[in-house]
Amino acid sequence: MSVAYQLTTEANEVVIRMPRKIVDEEFLGRLLAYLEVETIRRQSHLTTVEAVGLIRDIKQSAWEEVRHLFEA
């Protein structure tokens, strides 16, 4: 069985490598948004409940920005 990802560190960076075929743009966007919110939460001592609320707010704001593209 092959590994789905490879994790390495280089200087001050963490590098995650995944086969392109297992990562679509929607998944990658959600993953990066989660990582960003988790980083902010850890730095600000935000609770999980507060982080989930922040994620909902971000998603709603993003939807409002693109809603016109999907409405007839």
N, CA, C, O and CB atoms as a CASP TS submission, in Angstrom:
PFRMAT TS
TARGET T0000
AUTHOR 0000-0000-0000
METHOD Language model
MODEL 1
PARENT N/A
ATOM      1  N   MET     1       0.843  -1.185   0.000  1.00  0.00           N
ATOM      2  CA  MET     1       0.000   0.000   0.000  1.00  0.00           C
ATOM      3  C   MET     1       0.883   1.242   0.000  1.00  0.00           C
ATOM      4  O   MET     1       1.829   1.337   0.782  1.00  0.00           O
ATOM      5  CB  MET     1      -0.956   0.001   1.220  1.00  0.00           C
ATOM      6  N   SER     2       0.578   2.181  -0.868  1.00  0.00           N
ATOM      7  CA  SER     2       1.372   3.401  -0.951  1.00  0.00           C
ATOM      8  C   SER     2       0.855   4.435   0.050  1.00  0.00           C
ATOM      9  O   SER     2      -0.316   4.419   0.430  1.00  0.00           O
ATOM     10  CB  SER     2       1.341   3.973  -2.386  1.00  0.00           C
ATOM     11  N   VAL     3       1.734   5.319   0.463  1.00  0.00           N
ATOM     12  CA  VAL     3       1.393   6.369   1.412  1.00  0.00           C
ATOM     13  C   VAL     3       0.688   7.495   0.659  1.00  0.00           C
ATOM     14  O   VAL     3       1.095   7.859  -0.444  1.00  0.00           O
ATOM     15  CB  VAL     3       2.664   6.895   2.149  1.00  0.00           C
ATOM     16  N   ALA     4      -0.373   8.050   1.259  1.00  0.00           N
ATOM     17  CA  ALA     4      -1.154   9.099   0.606  1.00  0.00           C
ATOM     18  C   ALA     4      -0.439  10.443   0.610  1.00  0.00           C
ATOM     19  O   ALA     4      -0.739  11.308  -0.213  1.00  0.00           O
ATOM     20  CB  ALA     4      -2.498   9.238   1.282  1.00  0.00           C
ATOM     21  N   TYR     5       0.499  10.622   1.525  1.00  0.00           N
ATOM     22  CA  TYR     5       1.216  11.883   1.581  1.00  0.00           C
ATOM     23  C   TYR     5       2.599  11.668   2.170  1.00  0.00           C
ATOM     24  O   TYR     5       2.877  10.642   2.789  1.00  0.00           O
ATOM     25  CB  TYR     5       0.435  12.915   2.400  1.00  0.00           C
ATOM     26  N   GLN     6       3.457  12.655   1.966  1.00  0.00           N
ATOM     27  CA  GLN     6       4.803  12.628   2.532  1.00  0.00           C
ATOM     28  C   GLN     6       5.012  13.970   3.235  1.00  0.00           C
ATOM     29  O   GLN     6       4.759  15.027   2.657  1.00  0.00           O
ATOM     30  CB  GLN     6       5.909  12.372   1.417  1.00  0.00           C
ATOM     31  N   LEU     7       5.469  13.918   4.473  1.00  0.00           N
ATOM     32  CA  LEU     7       5.672  15.109   5.276  1.00  0.00           C
ATOM     33  C   LEU     7       7.152  15.253   5.579  1.00  0.00           C
ATOM     34  O   LEU     7       7.776  14.337   6.115  1.00  0.00           O
ATOM     35  CB  LEU     7       4.845  15.052   6.578  1.00  0.00           C
ATOM     36  N   THR     8       7.717  16.420   5.230  1.00  0.00           N
ATOM     37  CA  THR     8       9.124  16.701   5.514  1.00  0.00           C
ATOM     38  C   THR     8       9.256  18.122   6.052  1.00  0.00           C
ATOM     39  O   THR     8       8.361  18.949   5.883  1.00  0.00           O
ATOM     40  CB  THR     8       9.998  16.512   4.240  1.00  0.00           C
ATOM     41  N   THR     9      10.369  18.386   6.692  1.00  0.00           N
ATOM     42  CA  THR     9      10.656  19.752   7.129  1.00  0.00           C
ATOM     43  C   THR     9      11.928  20.215   6.440  1.00  0.00           C
ATOM     44  O   THR     9      12.892  19.462   6.302  1.00  0.00           O
ATOM     45  CB  THR     9      10.797  19.839   8.684  1.00  0.00           C
ATOM     46  N   GLU    10      11.909  21.454   6.017  1.00  0.00           N
ATOM     47  CA  GLU    10      13.049  22.077   5.353  1.00  0.00           C
ATOM     48  C   GLU    10      13.242  23.448   5.977  1.00  0.00           C
ATOM     49  O   GLU    10      12.403  24.334   5.814  1.00  0.00           O
ATOM     50  CB  GLU    10      12.836  22.179   3.798  1.00  0.00           C
ATOM     51  N   ALA    11      14.331  23.620   6.679  1.00  0.00           N
ATOM     52  CA  ALA    11      14.616  24.889   7.386  1.00  0.00           C
ATOM     53  C   ALA    11      13.427  25.232   8.281  1.00  0.00           C
ATOM     54  O   ALA    11      13.134  24.497   9.225  1.00  0.00           O
ATOM     55  CB  ALA    11      14.901  26.063   6.367  1.00  0.00           C
ATOM     56  N   ASN    12      12.745  26.327   8.001  1.00  0.00           N
ATOM     57  CA  ASN    12      11.602  26.762   8.817  1.00  0.00           C
ATOM     58  C   ASN    12      10.265  26.439   8.166  1.00  0.00           C
ATOM     59  O   ASN    12       9.255  27.060   8.498  1.00  0.00           O
ATOM     60  CB  ASN    12      11.688  28.252   9.078  1.00  0.00           C
ATOM     61  N   GLU    13      10.241  25.482   7.249  1.00  0.00           N
ATOM     62  CA  GLU    13       9.012  25.160   6.537  1.00  0.00           C
ATOM     63  C   GLU    13       8.652  23.691   6.701  1.00  0.00           C
ATOM     64  O   GLU    13       9.520  22.840   6.894  1.00  0.00           O
ATOM     65  CB  GLU    13       9.148  25.504   5.060  1.00  0.00           C
ATOM     66  N   VAL    14       7.373  23.415   6.620  1.00  0.00           N
ATOM     67  CA  VAL    14       6.871  22.049   6.566  1.00  0.00           C
ATOM     68  C   VAL    14       6.362  21.841   5.152  1.00  0.00           C
ATOM     69  O   VAL    14       5.619  22.671   4.627  1.00  0.00           O
ATOM     70  CB  VAL    14       5.743  21.783   7.645  1.00  0.00           C
ATOM     71  N   VAL    15       6.755  20.742   4.536  1.00  0.00           N
ATOM     72  CA  VAL    15       6.363  20.455   3.158  1.00  0.00           C
ATOM     73  C   VAL    15       5.522  19.183   3.150  1.00  0.00           C
ATOM     74  O   VAL    15       5.947  18.142   3.652  1.00  0.00           O
ATOM     75  CB  VAL    15       7.615  20.307   2.230  1.00  0.00           C
ATOM     76  N   ILE    16       4.328  19.279   2.576  1.00  0.00           N
ATOM     77  CA  ILE    16       3.445  18.128   2.429  1.00  0.00           C
ATOM     78  C   ILE    16       3.351  17.818   0.944  1.00  0.00           C
ATOM     79  O   ILE    16       2.991  18.681   0.144  1.00  0.00           O
ATOM     80  CB  ILE    16       2.025  18.398   3.053  1.00  0.00           C
ATOM     81  N   ARG    17       3.671  16.602   0.583  1.00  0.00           N
ATOM     82  CA  ARG    17       3.575  16.177  -0.821  1.00  0.00           C
ATOM     83  C   ARG    17       2.491  15.106  -0.934  1.00  0.00           C
ATOM     84  O   ARG    17       2.470  14.139  -0.172  1.00  0.00           O
ATOM     85  CB  ARG    17       4.955  15.636  -1.349  1.00  0.00           C
ATOM     86  N   MET    18       1.583  15.300  -1.912  1.00  0.00           N
ATOM     87  CA  MET    18       0.498  14.359  -2.165  1.00  0.00           C
ATOM     88  C   MET    18       0.361  14.155  -3.666  1.00  0.00           C
ATOM     89  O   MET    18       0.588  15.082  -4.445  1.00  0.00           O
ATOM     90  CB  MET    18      -0.838  14.864  -1.551  1.00  0.00           C
ATOM     91  N   PRO    19      -0.002  12.965  -4.069  1.00  0.00           N
ATOM     92  CA  PRO    19      -0.251  12.769  -5.494  1.00  0.00           C
ATOM     93  C   PRO    19      -1.396  13.675  -5.964  1.00  0.00           C
ATOM     94  O   PRO    19      -2.427  13.775  -5.299  1.00  0.00           O
ATOM     95  CB  PRO    19      -0.580  11.284  -5.787  1.00  0.00           C
ATOM     96  N   ARG    20      -1.214  14.312  -7.080  1.00  0.00           N
ATOM     97  CA  ARG    20      -2.213  15.245  -7.616  1.00  0.00           C
ATOM     98  C   ARG    20      -3.582  14.588  -7.761  1.00  0.00           C
ATOM     99  O   ARG    20      -4.610  15.238  -7.573  1.00  0.00           O
ATOM    100  CB  ARG    20      -1.756  15.788  -8.969  1.00  0.00           C
ATOM    101  N   LYS    21      -3.596  13.303  -8.095  1.00  0.00           N
ATOM    102  CA  LYS    21      -4.869  12.622  -8.355  1.00  0.00           C
ATOM    103  C   LYS    21      -5.742  12.481  -7.104  1.00  0.00           C
ATOM    104  O   LYS    21      -6.944  12.244  -7.231  1.00  0.00           O
ATOM    105  CB  LYS    21      -4.602  11.253  -8.937  1.00  0.00           C
ATOM    106  N   ILE    22      -5.174  12.618  -5.903  1.00  0.00           N
ATOM    107  CA  ILE    22      -5.993  12.487  -4.698  1.00  0.00           C
ATOM    108  C   ILE    22      -6.401  13.836  -4.116  1.00  0.00           C
ATOM    109  O   ILE    22      -7.107  13.884  -3.108  1.00  0.00           O
ATOM    110  CB  ILE    22      -5.247  11.692  -3.652  1.00  0.00           C
ATOM    111  N   VAL    23      -5.968  14.927  -4.733  1.00  0.00           N
ATOM    112  CA  VAL    23      -6.250  16.256  -4.197  1.00  0.00           C
ATOM    113  C   VAL    23      -6.956  17.093  -5.253  1.00  0.00           C
ATOM    114  O   VAL    23      -6.392  17.390  -6.307  1.00  0.00           O
ATOM    115  CB  VAL    23      -4.949  16.953  -3.732  1.00  0.00           C
ATOM    116  N   ASP    24      -8.206  17.471  -4.957  1.00  0.00           N
ATOM    117  CA  ASP    24      -8.870  18.417  -5.858  1.00  0.00           C
ATOM    118  C   ASP    24      -8.826  19.808  -5.226  1.00  0.00           C
ATOM    119  O   ASP    24      -8.499  19.946  -4.047  1.00  0.00           O
ATOM    120  CB  ASP    24     -10.349  17.981  -6.149  1.00  0.00           C
ATOM    121  N   GLU    25      -9.149  20.816  -5.992  1.00  0.00           N
ATOM    122  CA  GLU    25      -9.015  22.193  -5.515  1.00  0.00           C
ATOM    123  C   GLU    25      -9.923  22.486  -4.329  1.00  0.00           C
ATOM    124  O   GLU    25      -9.534  23.222  -3.422  1.00  0.00           O
ATOM    125  CB  GLU    25      -9.318  23.161  -6.636  1.00  0.00           C
ATOM    126  N   GLU    26     -11.117  21.926  -4.324  1.00  0.00           N
ATOM    127  CA  GLU    26     -12.041  22.159  -3.204  1.00  0.00           C
ATOM    128  C   GLU    26     -11.462  21.592  -1.906  1.00  0.00           C
ATOM    129  O   GLU    26     -11.470  22.258  -0.871  1.00  0.00           O
ATOM    130  CB  GLU    26     -13.425  21.523  -3.497  1.00  0.00           C
ATOM    131  N   PHE    27     -10.964  20.364  -1.971  1.00  0.00           N
ATOM    132  CA  PHE    27     -10.351  19.743  -0.795  1.00  0.00           C
ATOM    133  C   PHE    27      -9.159  20.553  -0.322  1.00  0.00           C
ATOM    134  O   PHE    27      -9.021  20.819   0.872  1.00  0.00           O
ATOM    135  CB  PHE    27      -9.922  18.305  -1.103  1.00  0.00           C
ATOM    136  N   LEU    28      -8.307  20.941  -1.237  1.00  0.00           N
ATOM    137  CA  LEU    28      -7.112  21.703  -0.878  1.00  0.00           C
ATOM    138  C   LEU    28      -7.488  23.046  -0.253  1.00  0.00           C
ATOM    139  O   LEU    28      -6.860  23.475   0.714  1.00  0.00           O
ATOM    140  CB  LEU    28      -6.227  21.923  -2.113  1.00  0.00           C
ATOM    141  N   GLY    29      -8.494  23.700  -0.791  1.00  0.00           N
ATOM    142  CA  GLY    29      -8.963  24.959  -0.224  1.00  0.00           C
ATOM    143  C   GLY    29      -9.466  24.789   1.198  1.00  0.00           C
ATOM    144  O   GLY    29      -9.155  25.598   2.072  1.00  0.00           O
ATOM    145  N   ARG    30     -10.248  23.733   1.433  1.00  0.00           N
ATOM    146  CA  ARG    30     -10.748  23.475   2.787  1.00  0.00           C
ATOM    147  C   ARG    30      -9.604  23.146   3.741  1.00  0.00           C
ATOM    148  O   ARG    30      -9.599  23.595   4.887  1.00  0.00           O
ATOM    149  CB  ARG    30     -11.767  22.327   2.772  1.00  0.00           C
ATOM    150  N   LEU    31      -8.637  22.362   3.268  1.00  0.00           N
ATOM    151  CA  LEU    31      -7.491  21.998   4.095  1.00  0.00           C
ATOM    152  C   LEU    31      -6.687  23.240   4.482  1.00  0.00           C
ATOM    153  O   LEU    31      -6.325  23.407   5.647  1.00  0.00           O
ATOM    154  CB  LEU    31      -6.594  20.990   3.355  1.00  0.00           C
ATOM    155  N   LEU    32      -6.412  24.093   3.531  1.00  0.00           N
ATOM    156  CA  LEU    32      -5.640  25.304   3.805  1.00  0.00           C
ATOM    157  C   LEU    32      -6.405  26.259   4.721  1.00  0.00           C
ATOM    158  O   LEU    32      -5.808  26.893   5.590  1.00  0.00           O
ATOM    159  CB  LEU    32      -5.282  26.010   2.496  1.00  0.00           C
ATOM    160  N   ALA    33      -7.716  26.366   4.533  1.00  0.00           N
ATOM    161  CA  ALA    33      -8.526  27.209   5.410  1.00  0.00           C
ATOM    162  C   ALA    33      -8.489  26.671   6.836  1.00  0.00           C
ATOM    163  O   ALA    33      -8.373  27.435   7.794  1.00  0.00           O
ATOM    164  CB  ALA    33      -9.983  27.287   4.902  1.00  0.00           C
ATOM    165  N   TYR    34      -8.588  25.355   6.969  1.00  0.00           N
ATOM    166  CA  TYR    34      -8.513  24.743   8.297  1.00  0.00           C
ATOM    167  C   TYR    34      -7.165  25.030   8.944  1.00  0.00           C
ATOM    168  O   TYR    34      -7.105  25.416  10.111  1.00  0.00           O
ATOM    169  CB  TYR    34      -8.747  23.225   8.208  1.00  0.00           C
ATOM    170  N   LEU    35      -6.095  24.845   8.200  1.00  0.00           N
ATOM    171  CA  LEU    35      -4.762  25.094   8.748  1.00  0.00           C
ATOM    172  C   LEU    35      -4.597  26.552   9.172  1.00  0.00           C
ATOM    173  O   LEU    35      -3.996  26.841  10.207  1.00  0.00           O
ATOM    174  CB  LEU    35      -3.691  24.725   7.721  1.00  0.00           C
ATOM    175  N   GLU    36      -5.128  27.452   8.377  1.00  0.00           N
ATOM    176  CA  GLU    36      -5.025  28.873   8.711  1.00  0.00           C
ATOM    177  C   GLU    36      -5.795  29.187   9.986  1.00  0.00           C
ATOM    178  O   GLU    36      -5.283  29.873  10.870  1.00  0.00           O
ATOM    179  CB  GLU    36      -5.546  29.737   7.555  1.00  0.00           C
ATOM    180  N   VAL    37      -7.029  28.683  10.084  1.00  0.00           N
ATOM    181  CA  VAL    37      -7.828  28.934  11.276  1.00  0.00           C
ATOM    182  C   VAL    37      -7.197  28.280  12.497  1.00  0.00           C
ATOM    183  O   VAL    37      -7.178  28.877  13.574  1.00  0.00           O
ATOM    184  CB  VAL    37      -9.256  28.422  11.081  1.00  0.00           C
ATOM    185  N   GLU    38      -6.684  27.074  12.348  1.00  0.00           N
ATOM    186  CA  GLU    38      -6.042  26.383  13.466  1.00  0.00           C
ATOM    187  C   GLU    38      -4.804  27.144  13.932  1.00  0.00           C
ATOM    188  O   GLU    38      -4.550  27.232  15.133  1.00  0.00           O
ATOM    189  CB  GLU    38      -5.665  24.946  13.067  1.00  0.00           C
ATOM    190  N   THR    39      -4.046  27.683  13.014  1.00  0.00           N
ATOM    191  CA  THR    39      -2.871  28.491  13.374  1.00  0.00           C
ATOM    192  C   THR    39      -3.290  29.730  14.147  1.00  0.00           C
ATOM    193  O   THR    39      -2.688  30.067  15.167  1.00  0.00           O
ATOM    194  CB  THR    39      -2.081  28.897  12.116  1.00  0.00           C
ATOM    195  N   ILE    40      -4.318  30.405  13.661  1.00  0.00           N
ATOM    196  CA  ILE    40      -4.825  31.589  14.352  1.00  0.00           C
ATOM    197  C   ILE    40      -5.347  31.214  15.732  1.00  0.00           C
ATOM    198  O   ILE    40      -5.096  31.919  16.710  1.00  0.00           O
ATOM    199  CB  ILE    40      -5.935  32.267  13.528  1.00  0.00           C
ATOM    200  N   ARG    41      -6.073  30.101  15.810  1.00  0.00           N
ATOM    201  CA  ARG    41      -6.628  29.661  17.088  1.00  0.00           C
ATOM    202  C   ARG    41      -5.526  29.400  18.103  1.00  0.00           C
ATOM    203  O   ARG    41      -5.621  29.819  19.257  1.00  0.00           O
ATOM    204  CB  ARG    41      -7.473  28.403  16.899  1.00  0.00           C
ATOM    205  N   ARG    42      -4.489  28.712  17.671  1.00  0.00           N
ATOM    206  CA  ARG    42      -3.393  28.402  18.592  1.00  0.00           C
ATOM    207  C   ARG    42      -2.676  29.665  19.072  1.00  0.00           C
ATOM    208  O   ARG    42      -2.259  29.754  20.227  1.00  0.00           O
ATOM    209  CB  ARG    42      -2.394  27.465  17.919  1.00  0.00           C
ATOM    210  N   GLN    43      -2.543  30.614  18.192  1.00  0.00           N
ATOM    211  CA  GLN    43      -1.848  31.852  18.562  1.00  0.00           C
ATOM    212  C   GLN    43      -2.712  32.746  19.445  1.00  0.00           C
ATOM    213  O   GLN    43      -2.188  33.522  20.243  1.00  0.00           O
ATOM    214  CB  GLN    43      -1.431  32.615  17.310  1.00  0.00           C
ATOM    215  N   SER    44      -4.013  32.644  19.308  1.00  0.00           N
ATOM    216  CA  SER    44      -4.914  33.537  20.043  1.00  0.00           C
ATOM    217  C   SER    44      -5.641  32.836  21.181  1.00  0.00           C
ATOM    218  O   SER    44      -6.403  33.471  21.910  1.00  0.00           O
ATOM    219  CB  SER    44      -5.925  34.137  19.100  1.00  0.00           C
ATOM    220  N   HIS    45      -5.418  31.545  21.343  1.00  0.00           N
ATOM    221  CA  HIS    45      -6.099  30.747  22.362  1.00  0.00           C
ATOM    222  C   HIS    45      -7.603  30.713  22.129  1.00  0.00           C
ATOM    223  O   HIS    45      -8.383  30.649  23.079  1.00  0.00           O
ATOM    224  CB  HIS    45      -5.801  31.298  23.752  1.00  0.00           C
ATOM    225  N   LEU    46      -8.003  30.755  20.874  1.00  0.00           N
ATOM    226  CA  LEU    46      -9.396  30.656  20.473  1.00  0.00           C
ATOM    227  C   LEU    46      -9.898  29.253  20.803  1.00  0.00           C
ATOM    228  O   LEU    46      -9.182  28.274  20.594  1.00  0.00           O
ATOM    229  CB  LEU    46      -9.569  30.973  18.957  1.00  0.00           C
ATOM    230  N   THR    47     -11.115  29.149  21.312  1.00  0.00           N
ATOM    231  CA  THR    47     -11.669  27.830  21.602  1.00  0.00           C
ATOM    232  C   THR    47     -12.140  27.178  20.304  1.00  0.00           C
ATOM    233  O   THR    47     -12.292  27.847  19.281  1.00  0.00           O
ATOM    234  CB  THR    47     -12.838  27.932  22.621  1.00  0.00           C
ATOM    235  N   THR    48     -12.367  25.874  20.358  1.00  0.00           N
ATOM    236  CA  THR    48     -12.853  25.148  19.179  1.00  0.00           C
ATOM    237  C   THR    48     -14.198  25.703  18.731  1.00  0.00           C
ATOM    238  O   THR    48     -14.429  25.866  17.533  1.00  0.00           O
ATOM    239  CB  THR    48     -12.973  23.638  19.479  1.00  0.00           C
ATOM    240  N   VAL    49     -15.079  25.993  19.665  1.00  0.00           N
ATOM    241  CA  VAL    49     -16.400  26.539  19.331  1.00  0.00           C
ATOM    242  C   VAL    49     -16.252  27.887  18.625  1.00  0.00           C
ATOM    243  O   VAL    49     -16.932  28.149  17.633  1.00  0.00           O
ATOM    244  CB  VAL    49     -17.268  26.694  20.608  1.00  0.00           C
ATOM    245  N   GLU    50     -15.375  28.728  19.129  1.00  0.00           N
ATOM    246  CA  GLU    50     -15.139  30.031  18.499  1.00  0.00           C
ATOM    247  C   GLU    50     -14.534  29.861  17.112  1.00  0.00           C
ATOM    248  O   GLU    50     -14.880  30.600  16.191  1.00  0.00           O
ATOM    249  CB  GLU    50     -14.215  30.894  19.374  1.00  0.00           C
ATOM    250  N   ALA    51     -13.633  28.891  16.955  1.00  0.00           N
ATOM    251  CA  ALA    51     -13.015  28.637  15.655  1.00  0.00           C
ATOM    252  C   ALA    51     -14.053  28.173  14.646  1.00  0.00           C
ATOM    253  O   ALA    51     -14.036  28.606  13.494  1.00  0.00           O
ATOM    254  CB  ALA    51     -11.900  27.594  15.783  1.00  0.00           C
ATOM    255  N   VAL    52     -14.957  27.295  15.068  1.00  0.00           N
ATOM    256  CA  VAL    52     -16.015  26.818  14.171  1.00  0.00           C
ATOM    257  C   VAL    52     -16.896  27.987  13.738  1.00  0.00           C
ATOM    258  O   VAL    52     -17.280  28.077  12.572  1.00  0.00           O
ATOM    259  CB  VAL    52     -16.871  25.722  14.860  1.00  0.00           C
ATOM    260  N   GLY    53     -17.213  28.875  14.664  1.00  0.00           N
ATOM    261  CA  GLY    53     -17.994  30.063  14.321  1.00  0.00           C
ATOM    262  C   GLY    53     -17.267  30.943  13.325  1.00  0.00           C
ATOM    263  O   GLY    53     -17.874  31.471  12.393  1.00  0.00           O
ATOM    264  N   LEU    54     -15.971  31.101  13.519  1.00  0.00           N
ATOM    265  CA  LEU    54     -15.166  31.891  12.594  1.00  0.00           C
ATOM    266  C   LEU    54     -15.156  31.258  11.203  1.00  0.00           C
ATOM    267  O   LEU    54     -15.263  31.958  10.197  1.00  0.00           O
ATOM    268  CB  LEU    54     -13.732  32.034  13.122  1.00  0.00           C
ATOM    269  N   ILE    55     -15.027  29.940  11.152  1.00  0.00           N
ATOM    270  CA  ILE    55     -15.055  29.233   9.870  1.00  0.00           C
ATOM    271  C   ILE    55     -16.381  29.473   9.169  1.00  0.00           C
ATOM    272  O   ILE    55     -16.408  29.748   7.970  1.00  0.00           O
ATOM    273  CB  ILE    55     -14.821  27.722  10.070  1.00  0.00           C
ATOM    274  N   ARG    56     -17.484  29.371   9.907  1.00  0.00           N
ATOM    275  CA  ARG    56     -18.809  29.617   9.313  1.00  0.00           C
ATOM    276  C   ARG    56     -18.903  31.030   8.753  1.00  0.00           C
ATOM    277  O   ARG    56     -19.435  31.237   7.662  1.00  0.00           O
ATOM    278  CB  ARG    56     -19.920  29.392  10.356  1.00  0.00           C
ATOM    279  N   ASP    57     -18.392  31.989   9.492  1.00  0.00           N
ATOM    280  CA  ASP    57     -18.406  33.375   9.025  1.00  0.00           C
ATOM    281  C   ASP    57     -17.598  33.541   7.743  1.00  0.00           C
ATOM    282  O   ASP    57     -18.024  34.225   6.812  1.00  0.00           O
ATOM    283  CB  ASP    57     -17.861  34.303  10.108  1.00  0.00           C
ATOM    284  N   ILE    58     -16.439  32.913   7.705  1.00  0.00           N
ATOM    285  CA  ILE    58     -15.575  32.997   6.520  1.00  0.00           C
ATOM    286  C   ILE    58     -16.268  32.365   5.320  1.00  0.00           C
ATOM    287  O   ILE    58     -16.262  32.931   4.227  1.00  0.00           O
ATOM    288  CB  ILE    58     -14.216  32.303   6.779  1.00  0.00           C
ATOM    289  N   LYS    59     -16.869  31.185   5.523  1.00  0.00           N
ATOM    290  CA  LYS    59     -17.565  30.514   4.423  1.00  0.00           C
ATOM    291  C   LYS    59     -18.720  31.369   3.908  1.00  0.00           C
ATOM    292  O   LYS    59     -18.917  31.490   2.699  1.00  0.00           O
ATOM    293  CB  LYS    59     -18.085  29.138   4.875  1.00  0.00           C
ATOM    294  N   GLN    60     -19.482  31.960   4.828  1.00  0.00           N
ATOM    295  CA  GLN    60     -20.613  32.794   4.427  1.00  0.00           C
ATOM    296  C   GLN    60     -20.132  34.006   3.640  1.00  0.00           C
ATOM    297  O   GLN    60     -20.726  34.363   2.623  1.00  0.00           O
ATOM    298  CB  GLN    60     -21.416  33.243   5.656  1.00  0.00           C
ATOM    299  N   SER    61     -19.079  34.628   4.097  1.00  0.00           N
ATOM    300  CA  SER    61     -18.531  35.789   3.388  1.00  0.00           C
ATOM    301  C   SER    61     -18.047  35.405   1.994  1.00  0.00           C
ATOM    302  O   SER    61     -18.272  36.134   1.028  1.00  0.00           O
ATOM    303  CB  SER    61     -17.379  36.410   4.190  1.00  0.00           C
ATOM    304  N   ALA    62     -17.387  34.263   1.898  1.00  0.00           N
ATOM    305  CA  ALA    62     -16.908  33.800   0.591  1.00  0.00           C
ATOM    306  C   ALA    62     -18.081  33.528  -0.332  1.00  0.00           C
ATOM    307  O   ALA    62     -18.036  33.879  -1.511  1.00  0.00           O
ATOM    308  CB  ALA    62     -16.044  32.533   0.741  1.00  0.00           C
ATOM    309  N   TRP    63     -19.141  32.900   0.193  1.00  0.00           N
ATOM    310  CA  TRP    63     -20.318  32.611  -0.621  1.00  0.00           C
ATOM    311  C   TRP    63     -20.959  33.908  -1.113  1.00  0.00           C
ATOM    312  O   TRP    63     -21.358  33.998  -2.275  1.00  0.00           O
ATOM    313  CB  TRP    63     -21.339  31.780   0.181  1.00  0.00           C
ATOM    314  N   GLU    64     -21.060  34.898  -0.254  1.00  0.00           N
ATOM    315  CA  GLU    64     -21.643  36.172  -0.657  1.00  0.00           C
ATOM    316  C   GLU    64     -20.858  36.819  -1.797  1.00  0.00           C
ATOM    317  O   GLU    64     -21.433  37.492  -2.652  1.00  0.00           O
ATOM    318  CB  GLU    64     -21.703  37.118   0.533  1.00  0.00           C
ATOM    319  N   GLU    65     -19.546  36.610  -1.803  1.00  0.00           N
ATOM    320  CA  GLU    65     -18.694  37.170  -2.852  1.00  0.00           C
ATOM    321  C   GLU    65     -18.922  36.505  -4.212  1.00  0.00           C
ATOM    322  O   GLU    65     -18.763  37.150  -5.248  1.00  0.00           O
ATOM    323  CB  GLU    65     -17.236  37.034  -2.457  1.00  0.00           C
ATOM    324  N   VAL    66     -19.291  35.222  -4.218  1.00  0.00           N
ATOM    325  CA  VAL    66     -19.422  34.497  -5.497  1.00  0.00           C
ATOM    326  C   VAL    66     -20.849  34.103  -5.829  1.00  0.00           C
ATOM    327  O   VAL    66     -21.095  33.532  -6.892  1.00  0.00           O
ATOM    328  CB  VAL    66     -18.572  33.259  -5.472  1.00  0.00           C
ATOM    329  N   ARG    67     -21.790  34.393  -4.950  1.00  0.00           N
ATOM    330  CA  ARG    67     -23.186  33.979  -5.161  1.00  0.00           C
ATOM    331  C   ARG    67     -23.713  34.416  -6.531  1.00  0.00           C
ATOM    332  O   ARG    67     -24.409  33.655  -7.204  1.00  0.00           O
ATOM    333  CB  ARG    67     -24.079  34.556  -4.056  1.00  0.00           C
ATOM    334  N   HIS    68     -23.385  35.626  -6.934  1.00  0.00           N
ATOM    335  CA  HIS    68     -23.891  36.154  -8.208  1.00  0.00           C
ATOM    336  C   HIS    68     -23.471  35.302  -9.403  1.00  0.00           C
ATOM    337  O   HIS    68     -24.134  35.331 -10.440  1.00  0.00           O
ATOM    338  CB  HIS    68     -23.406  37.578  -8.408  1.00  0.00           C
ATOM    339  N   LEU    69     -22.389  34.550  -9.277  1.00  0.00           N
ATOM    340  CA  LEU    69     -21.928  33.686 -10.369  1.00  0.00           C
ATOM    341  C   LEU    69     -22.830  32.483 -10.564  1.00  0.00           C
ATOM    342  O   LEU    69     -22.830  31.887 -11.641  1.00  0.00           O
ATOM    343  CB  LEU    69     -20.511  33.220 -10.106  1.00  0.00           C
ATOM    344  N   PHE    70     -23.604  32.109  -9.546  1.00  0.00           N
ATOM    345  CA  PHE    70     -24.421  30.904  -9.605  1.00  0.00           C
ATOM    346  C   PHE    70     -25.914  31.189  -9.722  1.00  0.00           C
ATOM    347  O   PHE    70     -26.702  30.277  -9.971  1.00  0.00           O
ATOM    348  CB  PHE    70     -24.170  30.070  -8.390  1.00  0.00           C
ATOM    349  N   GLU    71     -26.299  32.422  -9.547  1.00  0.00           N
ATOM    350  CA  GLU    71     -27.717  32.773  -9.648  1.00  0.00           C
ATOM    351  C   GLU    71     -28.033  33.211 -11.083  1.00  0.00           C
ATOM    352  O   GLU    71     -27.253  33.904 -11.736  1.00  0.00           O
ATOM    353  CB  GLU    71     -28.083  33.903  -8.633  1.00  0.00           C
ATOM    354  N   ALA    72     -29.182  32.787 -11.533  1.00  0.00           N
ATOM    355  CA  ALA    72     -29.585  33.118 -12.908  1.00  0.00           C
ATOM    356  C   ALA    72     -30.108  34.520 -13.029  1.00  0.00           C
ATOM    357  O   ALA    72     -30.486  34.947 -14.120  1.00  0.00           O
ATOM    358  CB  ALA    72     -30.632  32.157 -13.397  1.00  0.00           C
TER
END
